[in-house]
């Protein structure tokens, strides 16, 4: 991981931690919501790992915020129910695209 990637991973990690704490979740609880463990969440929050696109979508769902919040320089979003519905639809579309991509790439 180069210096720029490390800085970005640390910023993303800080945002994950902030969003998790604002939901009053422990690392273990968030891990369970994402079908993983607290150690993975710890690695994300410390900047030692970056989430895959699929994990980023899971994080946004579990923490009730947009994927943009983790990736771009913005405050914690205040999502209304309409925003959440739209993001849910987008996240479902991303899941479908990832499944198609995985199917295509595993067949090659």
C-alpha positions as CSV (number, residue, x, y, z in Angstrom):
1,X,0.0,0.0,0.0
2,X,1.5,3.3,-1.1
3,X,1.4,6.5,1.1
4,X,-1.7,7.9,-0.7
5,X,-3.6,4.6,-0.3
6,X,-2.6,4.4,3.3
7,X,-4.0,7.9,4.0
8,X,-7.2,7.1,2.1
9,X,-7.6,3.8,4.0
10,X,-7.1,5.7,7.3
11,X,-9.7,8.3,6.4
12,X,-12.2,5.6,5.4
13,X,-11.4,3.7,8.6
14,X,-12.1,6.8,10.7
15,X,-15.4,7.3,9.0
16,X,-16.4,3.7,9.5
17,X,-15.5,4.0,13.2
18,X,-17.5,7.3,13.6
19,X,-20.6,5.8,11.9
20,X,-20.4,2.6,13.9
21,X,-20.1,4.5,17.2
22,X,-23.0,6.9,16.2
23,X,-25.1,3.7,15.8
24,X,-23.9,2.5,19.3
25,X,-22.5,-0.7,17.8
26,X,-19.3,-2.6,18.9
27,X,-16.9,-3.9,16.3
28,X,-18.2,-7.4,17.0
29,X,-21.8,-6.3,16.5
30,X,-21.1,-4.6,13.2
31,X,-19.1,-7.6,12.1
32,X,-22.0,-9.9,12.8
33,X,-24.3,-7.6,10.8
34,X,-21.9,-8.1,7.9
35,X,-21.4,-11.8,8.4
36,X,-17.7,-11.3,9.4
37,X,-16.0,-10.7,12.7
38,X,-14.8,-7.8,14.9
39,X,-11.2,-8.3,13.8
40,X,-12.1,-7.4,10.2
41,X,-13.9,-4.2,11.4
42,X,-10.8,-3.4,13.5
43,X,-8.5,-3.7,10.5
44,X,-10.8,-1.5,8.5
45,X,-11.0,1.2,11.2
46,X,-7.3,1.2,11.7
47,X,-6.6,1.6,8.0
48,X,-4.9,-1.7,7.7
49,X,-7.4,-3.0,5.2
50,X,-9.7,-1.4,2.6
51,X,-13.3,-2.8,2.1
52,X,-14.2,-4.3,-1.2
53,X,-17.1,-2.8,-3.1
54,X,-19.3,-5.6,-1.8
55,X,-18.2,-4.9,1.8
56,X,-18.6,-1.1,1.3
57,X,-22.3,-1.7,0.3
58,X,-22.7,-3.9,3.4
59,X,-21.2,-1.2,5.6
60,X,-23.5,1.4,4.2
61,X,-26.5,-0.8,4.8
62,X,-25.5,-1.8,8.3
63,X,-24.6,1.8,9.3
64,X,-27.5,3.4,7.5
65,X,-25.4,5.9,5.5
66,X,-24.4,6.2,1.9
67,X,-21.3,4.7,0.3
68,X,-20.4,8.2,-0.7
69,X,-19.9,9.1,3.0
70,X,-17.0,6.6,3.3
71,X,-15.4,7.6,0.0
72,X,-15.7,11.4,-0.3
73,X,-15.0,14.3,1.9
74,X,-18.4,15.0,3.4
75,X,-20.1,15.0,6.8
76,X,-22.2,12.2,8.1
77,X,-25.2,12.3,5.8
78,X,-28.7,12.7,7.2
79,X,-30.6,10.3,5.0
80,X,-34.4,10.5,4.8
81,X,-36.4,7.4,4.2
82,X,-36.6,8.3,0.5
83,X,-32.8,8.5,0.3
84,X,-32.5,5.1,1.9
85,X,-35.0,3.6,-0.5
86,X,-33.1,5.0,-3.5
87,X,-29.8,3.8,-2.1
88,X,-31.3,0.4,-1.3
89,X,-32.3,0.1,-5.0
90,X,-28.8,1.2,-6.1
91,X,-27.2,-1.2,-3.7
92,X,-29.4,-4.0,-5.1
93,X,-28.3,-3.1,-8.6
94,X,-24.7,-3.1,-7.5
95,X,-25.1,-6.6,-6.0
96,X,-26.6,-7.9,-9.3
97,X,-23.8,-6.3,-11.3
98,X,-21.2,-7.8,-8.9
99,X,-22.8,-11.3,-9.3
100,X,-22.8,-11.0,-13.0
101,X,-19.1,-9.8,-13.0
102,X,-18.2,-12.7,-10.7
103,X,-19.9,-15.2,-12.9
104,X,-18.2,-13.8,-16.0
105,X,-14.8,-13.6,-14.5
106,X,-14.9,-17.1,-12.9
107,X,-15.9,-18.5,-16.4
108,X,-12.7,-17.1,-18.0
